[in-house]
């Protein structure tokens, strides 16, 4: 009997332990919160139909904040620092936009920004909107009466622009690699002084849209001279070897190799020491200027620019790699469709046929007796950095053009145009 009592006691104790463990495990299971239970849905693609919680989002709630900034990888040591913007900035490309106190159309309007204005960028704010949609707002800043002010503008009413430092730096590295191999020179046919290139299949534009004027023919094979490409004045090439009346060359932009008549390649005028580069961005209408200082490429200025547009008397600034051919204190330009001198552009650096980096253009004036009046240079134009407007050139603020003019070194400077 005594043995049975001990056995029964042990069974009761074990049963109690099992009960306590089951209670503890049950308490560790997730429990629904008290009050209102959020709506549930069946997870898409889950064959077992497992229910998951979908959080409720209130319109106007901030969903995320991020900084969309592209920093230079090269060192920065500015030698010119006027008209600076943040590396990412906002361009107002309509008559006016509202700047508000907060990221919502219900927030108070601080002021209206007009066409062409650039707003400095701080961050991007994502806001929940009606119907499960998301609105994107920019937190911006600007100067007024010596004071820094802040506000918000909807992303749909401004254009986001940036300095493409990554593309600029990669282009410089590419040009430097060519320079280190030696023989870096350019196509020379300014104002067709070396003779017109042949017609391309009876026309003046090749299959890639390159123009005959101020160009040289680049033949892929000397056995097939019906097929070639126009290589424009200033195009940066690497001289490989002579071949009779031709030279075998490699274009820096494309890496393609061509045979070019020797008369279009200047003698003893090429890159002897690549230390300076102006990089122009036709998409964002800005530019970066680089110099090799103590063996390291360094960003020494970044600023707005205006490039060429398509028109009867104008053409886009060509994308590619170009030689810094010459500098001039100014050059004169014609009135469209005439041979009448209309004005002058100060502090010019030529890099392609009819294409210069220069300051703000100024139109001449005339006295009643017809004598010419030369107005002084103009520093500023509100169109700089807005949209392509020039005939082919790259317009800068005049003080920046003067900075480049003084800084330019023949045989050491290239101009790169990116998109």
Number of C-alpha atoms within 10 A of each C-alpha: 5 6 7 9 9 10 10 10 10 12 10 10 10 10 10 11 10 10 10 10 10 10 10 10 9 10 9 8 8 7 8 9 8 6 6 7 9 11 11 11 11 14 14 9 8 9 8 8 11 11 13 11 12 12 9 9 13 13 16 17 13 16 14 11 15 11 13 13 15 13 12 16 12 14 13 13 14 14 12 16 13 13 10 12 19 16 19 20 21 23 22 19 17 14 10 16 19 18 24 22 18 18 25 17 15 10 12 13 16 15 13 12 19 15 17 19 19 24 24 21 25 21 16 21 20 18 20 18 17 11 7 10 9 16 19 18 21 29 24 21 19 16 11 8 6 7 7 9 12 18 19 26 26 20 16 12 16 22 15 17 18 22 27 23 21 13 14 24 20 11 21 22 13 13 22 16 12 20 19 12 9 16 17 27 26 30 27 26 25 18 14 17 10 15 15 15 21 18 16 19 12 8 10 15 16 17 12 8 10 15 20 22 22 24 29 30 24 27 22 18 13 15 8 9 13 14 16 22 22 25 28 25 27 28 26 32 31 22 20 16 12 14 13 8 10 19 20 20 25 20 23 23 17 10 12 12 19 23 22 25 19 17 16 24 24 13 9 8 13 25 22 17 16 22 19 24 26 23 26 31 25 24 15 24 23 25 26 22 21 26 21 14 14 7 8 12 20 21 23 18 22 26 22 23 27 28 31 21 19 14 11 9 12 15 18 19 26 21 14 20 27 29 28 30 23 17 21 14 14 15 17 14 16 12 12 13 8 8 9 10 13 16 17 20 24 25 26 26 26 22 25 31 22 14 23 25 28 30 31 22 25 18 17 15 14 10 8 7 6 8 9 11 11 13 12 10 17 15 14 14 14 10 17 23 26 21 18 25 21 21 20 24 29 31 30 30 25 22 20 23 24 18 15 23 21 12 11 19 18 18 20 17 25 25 26 26 19 19 14
